[in-house]
Amino acid sequence: MKDHREFEKRVNKSLQHMEAKISYLHDAVKGLNEAFHEFQEDITDYMSYSAEKYVEHEQRISKIEKKLDL
């Protein structure tokens, strides 16, 4: 019976380590998820800004090209 208790202690200790690591992993994934959503908002804003500026830039180039043709 002594061997069984020793195995039980080792298994419980390993299980506690696994639980701690799973908890740490869960917190890290949660933080990563939050960071991704912040990035997603920022990159969406940047893409909208870039798209607007691209259109404005294209319009300016078109106007310049028209003036050069005249």
C-alpha positions in Angstrom: 0.0 0.0 0.0 2.9 2.3 0.6 3.8 2.2 -3.1 0.3 3.2 -4.0 0.4 6.3 -1.8 3.8 7.3 -3.3 2.4 7.0 -6.8 -0.7 8.9 -5.8 1.4 11.7 -4.4 3.5 11.9 -7.6 0.4 11.8 -9.8 -1.3 14.5 -7.7 1.7 16.7 -7.8 2.0 16.3 -11.6 -1.8 17.0 -11.9 -1.4 20.2 -9.9 1.5 21.3 -12.2 -0.7 20.6 -15.2 -3.6 22.5 -13.7 -1.3 25.5 -13.0 0.0 25.4 -16.6 -3.4 25.1 -18.0 -4.6 28.1 -16.0 -1.5 30.1 -17.1 -2.2 29.1 -20.7 -5.9 30.1 -20.4 -4.9 33.6 -19.1 -2.3 34.0 -21.9 -4.8 33.0 -24.6 -7.4 35.4 -23.1 -4.8 38.2 -23.2 -3.9 37.3 -26.8 -7.6 37.4 -27.7 -8.0 40.8 -26.2 -4.8 42.1 -27.9 -6.0 40.7 -31.2 -9.3 42.5 -30.9 -7.5 45.8 -30.2 -5.3 45.2 -33.2 -8.3 44.4 -35.3 -9.9 47.7 -34.4 -6.8 49.7 -35.1 -6.0 48.0 -38.4 -9.6 48.4 -39.5 -9.4 52.1 -38.8 -6.1 52.4 -40.6 -7.4 50.5 -43.6 -10.4 52.9 -43.8 -8.1 55.9 -43.5 -5.8 54.5 -46.2 -8.7 53.8 -48.5 -10.0 57.3 -48.2 -6.5 58.8 -48.8 -5.9 56.5 -51.8 -9.1 57.8 -53.4 -8.1 61.4 -52.7 -4.6 60.7 -54.1 -6.1 59.1 -57.3 -8.4 62.1 -57.8 -5.4 64.5 -57.5 -3.4 62.5 -59.9 -6.3 62.4 -62.4 -6.7 66.2 -62.2 -2.9 66.7 -62.7 -3.0 64.3 -65.7 -5.9 66.1 -67.2 -4.1 69.5 -66.8 -1.0 68.1 -68.4 -2.9 66.8 -71.4 -4.3 70.3 -72.1 
